[in-house]
Amino acid sequence: MKMTLAAGLSAVLLGATMSQAQAFEDRVTVSALAGTTGAGADISWRLHQRFGITAQYAGGLAWDGDYDTDEVNYQGDLDISAAALKVDFHPFGGRFYVTAGAMLPDMEANVRGSAKDNQVFEFDGNTYTTAELGTVHGQLTVADGVQPYAGLGWRSSHTQGLSVFSEFGVMAVDVAVDLRTSNDYESRNDQFREDLRREEQTLKDDADELPFYPVAVLGISYTF
């Protein structure tokens, strides 16, 4: 009797699971979005009740900012854009999902440095005049190339129609700093070249205190 009941229960559960799997229809969702990587769009294919694949691009975001060290005043213009390819996992088969994949960011700032007294730069205790150096400028790269990404979100990619979606995650960064002078003084003075490389490392260490970039996205989507 017990074996008969167990067999019957197993058959019912198996039948329900198969029925649910057969009832699911894969769907495609297109979205317009905006967030911490800019404005853009994505397309998501919900190929299974619990799995989907999403391709995304956003850009056009720019920040202007100032940063002062003990020696130099820096101004920078940071341009942000990023593409992404992710696998979405819907653990409950509904709107909620966790996601992981790769991002291809382009996050670079053009940096300009000015002497604090407008006449003399000081690097690592050594002083250099503006007549010697000209101007100090360069690039600060927050992230480029392929970077890992992980996040979570809510998207109605399992039902047809218009909806709102959101996603929050983090992307790894790979900070790099490249400074030079308009008079190319670093090629003619070994001491200054060493001082400039140490200044680059100081800026990199300061920017590298946060090992990831926060990604937050809100958007409107339509599922076909």
HELIX and SHEET records of a PDB file:
HELIX    1   1 LYS A    2  ALA A   23  1                                  22    
HELIX    2   2 THR A  130  LEU A  133  1                                   4    
HELIX    3   3 TYR A  185  SER A  187  5                                   3    
HELIX    4   4 ASP A  190  ALA A  207  1                                  18    
SHEET    1   A10 ALA A 176  THR A 181  0                                        
SHEET    2   A10 VAL A 136  ASP A 144 -1                                        
SHEET    3   A10 PHE A  96  ALA A 115 -1                                        
SHEET    4   A10 VAL A  72  PHE A  89 -1                                        
SHEET    5   A10 PHE A  51  ASP A  68 -1                                        
SHEET    6   A10 GLY A  38  ARG A  46 -1                                        
SHEET    7   A10 ARG A  27  GLY A  35 -1                                        
SHEET    8   A10 PHE A 212  THR A 223 -1                                        
SHEET    9   A10 GLY A 161  ALA A 172 -1                                        
SHEET   10   A10 GLN A 147  TRP A 154 -1                                        
SHEET    1   B 2 VAL A 120  PHE A 123  0                                        
SHEET    2   B 2 ASN A 126  THR A 129 -1                                        
END                                                                             
